[in-house]
Amino acid sequence: MVSSQLTVLLNNESWKSSKDHLKVIPSNHLEFDFSDVFGPISESTCQDSDNVEVIYDQSHSLVGPSPRVSQSLGLSKLTIREELDIYEEPLLDEKCVKVERVGIEDFEVMRVVGRGAFGKVYQVRKRDTSDIYAMKVVRKDKILEKNHAEYMKAERDILTKIDHPFVVQLRYSFQTKYRLYLVLDFVNGGHLFFQLHRHGLFREDLARVYAAEIVSAVSHLHANGIMHRDLKPENILLDADGHALLTDFGLAKEFDGNGRSNSLCGTVEYMSPEIILGKGHDKAADWWSVGVLLYEMLTGQRTSQMIVLHAQPPFRGGNREKIQQKIVKEKMKLPAFLSSEAHSLLKALLQKDPSKRLGSGAMGSDEVKHHKWFKPINWKKLEAREIQPSFRPEVAGNHCVANFDKCWTDMPLTDSPASSPHGSTTFFQRFTYVKPAAYLLEIQSPVC
């Protein structure tokens, strides 16, 4: 759903644009080539492969710290430059006060940290503050070609509505004639399961904290009428303090009350039975995915000294069709070493009948929070980030990319021709956004 390529000039000329007569980028203008799927990939998927068990049609993970460790690169900094070729109405805050816009000229590209079928994710530095962000760039022509404009707009709209301690935050969004830009928090602690695997940590007490943070985030989404629909290990990142954050809202959907969706979407191992059967699904599908995540956190291979992660989802093996059959028909097997409370929670979340699944009843997410396995959790302290996970990733400052795959951070910035978008671009009206926080806004005089 996302696609784009950054236009980059390696000279020191200043960025210019015309407000009255906006220019069109020449056909020989160059930009970076994007070609794969956003999000963390294994070493084998750094190369072409036909064996990846992922549904690609609509899935497009955001920033994905990967399962391999790389050294920070001494790349020369790049200057982003593209002529503004679209007009949007003045950006106003809630008090009708005009606020300063941001654009590509306000950021300096540092390196690639993610790659996708339609775009890349870059580590960037904001020029005026030196703050580090992740910039996700998508090309309009590819979005319109694949009929994904509505998904991209939905992702942006949903991110502007969510403010939660365990969700990656959108800071800015803007556009040019050719591209859309999402600027988000740069989270560089690695994805959850890579770190647990690397350090051999899979105790129930640590898994409980991470599971509680995920449950808290999902509960917040549901309370705001949003289904995530693509909860999986690659979409859970750790920050420098070790807290879990949800990312990638490319498949998220807003719903009203008990609204349902009939889309076949997500990553196959984490799909609920009702999605596979095409019977329509609601927010209960997210709780199934939470159950799969918890299963992976709790079922590592045990050694005499510690629990070493060899996490796998409960239904796996074979091609996509076989996995789907297992999800729908096969009985889940739970290891005996888990506590009775963990057994109870997993059975309740991985209930094949969505109407009986924990979290789908009258109490909603409170059913999950009040389960006896979460009894040690003080939810108010958790959501105030006062409960510190016992593990912290190795992060050497905000610039550190040691937890990103080297096949990305070593990626050369190759060029390819740009093309103009075909079809209506009215989908992208009012795409610009600045997060309403004092340190991000420059208040100007009232205009209404």
C-alpha positions in Angstrom: 0.0 0.0 0.0 2.9 2.2 0.5 5.3 3.2 -2.2 7.7 5.9 -2.9 11.1 7.0 -3.6 13.0 9.9 -2.2 14.4 12.4 -4.6 17.9 13.3 -3.5 20.5 15.8 -4.8 24.0 15.5 -3.5 24.9 19.2 -3.9 24.5 22.1 -1.5 22.0 24.2 -3.4 19.1 25.5 -1.4 15.6 24.0 -1.8 13.4 26.3 -3.8 9.7 26.3 -4.7 7.2 28.6 -6.4 4.0 29.4 -4.7 2.4 30.9 -7.7 3.6 28.7 -10.5 4.5 25.3 -9.3 7.0 23.3 -11.4 6.8 19.8 -12.7 9.8 17.5 -12.1 11.5 16.6 -15.4 11.1 13.0 -16.5 14.8 12.5 -16.2 14.7 13.4 -12.5 16.1 10.6 -10.4 14.9 9.0 -7.2 15.7 6.0 -5.1 14.4 2.6 -6.2 12.0 0.7 -3.9 11.2 -2.9 -4.3 10.3 -5.3 -1.5 8.1 -5.6 1.5 8.3 -3.1 4.4 9.3 -4.6 7.8 11.7 -6.9 9.3 12.9 -9.8 7.1 15.1 -12.7 7.8 18.5 -13.1 6.3 17.1 -15.3 3.5 14.6 -12.7 2.5 17.3 -10.1 1.8 17.4 -12.0 -1.5 14.6 -13.0 -3.8 12.4 -15.8 -2.3 9.2 -17.5 -3.2 8.7 -19.2 0.1 7.8 -16.4 2.4 4.5 -17.2 4.1 3.1 -13.7 4.1 0.1 -12.1 2.4 1.5 -9.3 0.4 -1.6 -7.8 -1.2 -2.2 -5.2 1.5 0.4 -5.9 4.2 3.2 -3.3 4.4 5.1 -3.3 7.7 6.5 0.0 8.8 9.9 0.3 10.4 11.4 -3.0 11.2 14.5 -3.4 13.3 15.6 -6.8 12.1 16.9 -10.1 13.4 20.5 -9.3 12.7 23.0 -6.9 14.2 24.8 -4.3 12.1 27.4 -1.7 12.8 26.6 2.0 12.3 27.6 3.2 8.9 29.6 6.3 8.2 27.4 7.3 5.3 27.6 10.9 4.1 24.4 12.8 4.9 22.0 13.4 2.1 19.9 16.4 1.4 16.3 15.7 0.3 15.1 18.0 -2.4 11.9 18.0 -4.4 9.7 20.8 -5.7 6.4 21.3 -3.9 3.8 20.7 -6.5 0.5 20.6 -4.6 -1.4 23.1 -2.6 -3.2 22.4 0.6 -5.2 24.9 2.8 -3.3 26.5 5.7 -2.7 24.1 8.6 -4.7 25.1 11.7 -4.7 24.0 15.2 -7.9 23.5 17.3 -8.0 27.2 18.1 -7.9 28.1 14.4 -4.3 29.3 14.8 -2.1 28.9 11.8 0.9 26.6 12.5 4.1 26.2 10.6 4.2 23.4 8.0 7.1 21.1 7.5 8.4 19.6 4.3 11.1 17.5 2.8 13.5 20.5 3.0 13.3 20.3 6.8 14.9 16.9 7.0 18.3 15.4 6.4 18.5 11.7 5.3 21.0 9.6 7.3 20.4 6.0 6.0 17.9 3.4 4.9 16.4 1.4 7.7 13.5 -0.4 5.9 12.5 -1.4 2.4 9.2 -2.2 0.7 7.4 -3.0 -2.5 6.4 0.7 -2.9 8.9 2.5 -0.7 11.6 2.8 1.8 11.9 3.9 5.4 14.7 6.3 6.2 16.4 7.4 9.4 16.3 11.2 9.1 17.4 14.2 11.2 15.2 17.3 11.5 17.4 20.3 10.7 16.2 22.8 13.2 16.1 20.5 16.3 18.5 17.7 15.3 15.8 15.2 16.5 16.0 11.8 14.8 12.9 10.3 13.1 11.8 7.5 10.8 10.5 8.8 7.5 8.3 6.5 5.5 7.9 7.6 1.9 5.3 6.4 -0.6 4.9 7.1 -4.3 1.5 8.2 -5.4 1.6 6.7 -8.8 2.1 3.2 -7.4 -0.5 3.7 -4.7 -3.1 4.7 -7.3 -2.0 1.9 -9.6 -2.7 -0.7 -6.9 -5.9 1.0 -5.7 -4.3 1.5 -2.3 -5.0 5.2 -1.9 -7.8 4.6 0.7 -5.5 2.4 2.8 -2.7 5.0 2.9 -5.2 7.7 3.8 -6.7 5.5 6.5 -3.2 4.8 8.0 -2.4 8.5 8.2 -5.9 9.4 9.7 -5.6 6.6 12.3 -2.1 7.6 13.4 -3.3 11.2 13.9 -5.9 9.9 16.4 -3.7 7.6 18.5 -1.7 8.9 21.4 -0.6 6.1 23.6 2.6 5.2 25.5 2.9 1.9 23.7 2.1 3.0 20.1 4.7 4.5 17.8 3.7 8.2 17.3 3.2 10.0 14.0 4.9 13.4 14.3 4.4 14.9 10.8 2.8 14.0 7.5 3.1 16.0 4.2 3.1 15.5 0.5 4.4 16.7 -2.8 2.9 16.1 -6.2 4.7 12.8 -6.5 5.0 11.4 -3.0 3.5 11.1 0.5 5.6 11.3 3.7 5.0 10.0 7.2 7.5 11.0 9.9 7.3 8.9 13.0 9.3 8.2 16.1 12.5 6.4 15.5 12.4 3.3 17.6 15.8 1.5 17.6 15.8 -1.2 20.2 15.0 -4.0 17.8 11.8 -6.0 17.5 10.7 -7.9 20.5 11.4 -11.5 19.5 14.8 -10.8 18.1 16.0 -9.4 21.4 14.4 -12.2 23.5 16.1 -14.7 21.2 19.4 -13.0 21.3 19.6 -12.8 25.1 17.8 -16.1 25.9 15.0 -14.4 27.9 11.6 -15.9 28.0 10.5 -16.1 31.6 6.8 -15.6 32.3 7.4 -12.5 34.4 9.1 -10.7 31.6 6.6 -12.0 29.0 3.8 -10.7 31.3 5.0 -7.1 31.2 5.4 -7.2 27.4 2.0 -8.9 26.9 0.4 -6.3 29.2 1.9 -3.4 27.2 0.6 -5.0 24.0 -2.9 -5.5 25.6 -2.9 -1.9 26.8 -2.2 -0.6 23.3 -4.8 -2.9 21.6 -7.3 -1.9 24.2 -6.7 1.7 23.4 -7.2 1.1 19.7 -10.5 -0.7 20.3 -11.7 2.0 22.6 -11.1 4.5 19.8 -12.9 2.3 17.2 -9.8 0.9 15.5 -8.8 -2.7 14.6 -5.1 -3.2 14.0 -5.5 -6.5 12.0 -1.7 -7.1 11.5 -0.4 -7.9 15.0 2.8 -9.9 14.7 6.3 -10.0 16.1 7.8 -7.7 13.5 5.2 -5.0 14.3 6.2 -4.8 18.0 9.4 -2.8 18.6 11.4 -2.1 21.7 12.5 1.4 22.6 15.7 2.2 24.4 14.1 1.6 27.8 12.8 -1.8 26.8 9.1 -0.9 26.5 7.1 -2.5 23.7 5.5 -0.3 21.0 3.0 -1.2 18.3 3.8 0.0 14.8 2.5 -0.4 11.2 -1.1 0.6 10.8 -1.3 -0.1 7.1 -4.0 -2.7 7.6 -5.8 -0.9 10.4 -9.5 -0.2 10.0 -11.9 2.1 11.8 -15.2 0.6 12.9 -18.4 1.7 14.6 -19.7 -0.1 17.6 -19.9 -3.8 16.6 -18.8 -3.1 13.0 -17.4 -5.9 10.9 -15.1 -6.3 7.9 -14.9 -8.9 5.2 -11.3 -8.3 4.1 -8.9 -11.2 3.9 -5.8 -9.4 5.3 -2.9 -9.9 7.7 -0.1 -12.3 7.9 -1.2 -15.9 7.6 0.2 -17.4 10.8 -1.5 -14.7 12.8 -4.9 -14.7 11.1 -7.9 -15.6 13.1 -10.2 -18.5 11.9 -13.0 -16.1 11.0 -10.7 -14.1 8.7 -9.6 -17.2 6.9 -13.2 -18.5 6.5 -14.3 -15.1 5.1 -17.2 -14.9 7.5 -16.5 -11.3 8.5 -14.4 -10.3 11.4 -14.4 -7.6 14.2 -12.0 -6.6 16.9 -12.0 -10.1 18.3 -9.6 -10.9 15.5 -7.0 -8.8 17.2 -7.3 -10.8 20.4 -6.6 -14.0 18.5 -3.4 -12.4 17.2 -2.5 -11.3 20.8 -3.0 -15.0 21.8 -0.6 -16.1 19.0 2.0 -13.5 20.1 1.7 -14.6 23.8 2.1 -18.3 22.7 5.3 -17.4 21.0 6.6 -15.5 24.0 5.8 -18.4 26.4 6.9 -21.4 24.4 10.7 -21.1 24.0 12.9 -24.2 24.1 14.1 -24.8 27.7 17.7 -25.5 28.7 19.1 -26.2 32.2 20.2 -22.6 32.7 17.6 -20.5 31.0 14.8 -20.5 28.5 16.1 -19.9 24.9 13.7 -18.5 22.4 12.8 -20.7 19.5 9.5 -19.0 19.1 7.0 -20.3 16.6 3.2 -19.7 16.2 0.9 -22.4 17.4 -0.2 -23.3 13.9 2.6 -23.6 11.4 4.3 -25.8 8.8 3.6 -26.4 5.1 2.3 -23.8 2.6 -0.2 -21.1 3.2 -3.2 -23.3 2.6 -2.0 -25.9 5.1 -1.4 -23.3 7.7 -4.9 -21.9 7.2 -6.4 -25.4 7.5 -4.6 -26.0 10.8 -5.8 -22.6 12.2 -9.4 -23.5 11.4 -9.4 -27.2 12.4 -6.4 -28.2 14.4 -6.4 -28.3 18.2 -3.8 -26.2 19.9 -1.1 -28.0 21.9 0.3 -26.3 25.0 3.5 -27.3 26.7 3.3 -28.7 30.2 5.9 -26.3 31.7 3.6 -23.3 31.4 1.6 -22.2 34.5 -2.1 -23.1 34.8 -2.9 -19.4 34.5 -0.9 -19.1 31.2 -2.8 -22.2 29.9 -6.1 -20.6 30.8 -5.3 -17.3 29.1 -4.0 -18.9 25.9 -7.0 -21.1 25.6 -9.3 -18.1 26.1 -7.5 -15.9 23.5 -7.1 -18.7 20.9 -10.8 -19.7 21.1 -11.8 -20.5 17.5 -15.3 -19.2 18.0 -14.9 -15.4 18.0 -18.1 -14.9 20.0 -16.6 -16.9 22.9 -13.1 -15.4 22.6 -11.8 -13.5 25.6 -12.1 -9.8 24.9 -15.2 -10.1 22.8 -17.8 -10.1 25.6 -19.7 -7.3 27.2 -16.6 -6.1 29.2 -14.5 -6.0 26.1 -10.7 -5.5 26.8 -11.3 -5.5 30.5 -11.9 -9.3 30.2 -8.3 -9.7 29.1 -6.9 -7.2 31.7 -8.7 -8.9 34.5 -7.6 -12.4 33.7 -5.8 -14.1 36.6 -2.5 -14.3 34.6 -2.3 -10.5 34.7 -3.1 -10.2 38.4 0.4 -8.9 39.3 0.0 -6.0 36.8 -0.9 -2.6 38.1 -2.4 -1.2 34.9 -2.2 2.5 35.9 1.5 2.2 36.7 2.0 0.2 33.5 0.4 2.9 31.3 2.4 5.5 33.1 5.5 3.6 32.1 6.4 3.1 35.8 6.8 -0.7 35.4 10.3 -1.2 33.9 10.9 -4.4 31.9 13.8 -6.4 33.3 15.5 -6.3 29.9 16.9 -3.2 28.1 18.2 -3.5 24.5 21.8 -2.4 23.7 21.3 1.0 22.1 24.1 3.5 21.8 22.0 6.7 21.6 19.3 8.0 19.3 21.4 7.5 16.1 22.2 3.9 16.8 21.2 1.4 14.1 22.8 -1.7 15.5 19.5 -3.5 15.8 18.6 -3.0 12.1 19.4 -5.4 9.4 22.7 -4.7 7.7 21.1 -5.6 4.3 19.2 -2.3 4.7 21.7 0.0 6.4 24.4 -1.1 3.9 21.9 -0.6 1.0 23.4 1.7 -1.7 21.2 4.6 -2.7 20.6 3.6 -6.3 18.6 5.8 -8.6 15.7 5.1 -11.0 13.5 7.4 -13.1 10.5 9.1 -11.5 7.1 9.0 -13.0 4.0 11.1 -12.6 0.9 9.8 -10.8 -2.0 8.8 -13.0 -5.6 9.3 -11.9 -7.2 11.5 -9.4 -5.1 12.7 -6.4 -8.1 14.0 -4.5 -7.6 11.0 -2.1 -4.7 12.9 -0.6 -6.4 16.2 0.3 -5.7 17.4 3.8 -2.9 14.9 4.2 -0.6 17.4 6.0 -0.3 17.0 9.7 1.8 18.3 12.6 1.4 16.6 16.0 -0.2 19.2 18.3 2.6 19.4 20.9 4.2 22.6 22.2 7.7 21.5 21.2 6.6 20.7 17.6 4.4 23.7 16.8 5.3 27.3 16.0 2.2 29.3 16.8 1.4 32.1 14.4 -1.3 34.8 14.3 -5.0 33.7 14.2 -6.4 33.4 10.8 -10.1 32.8 11.6 
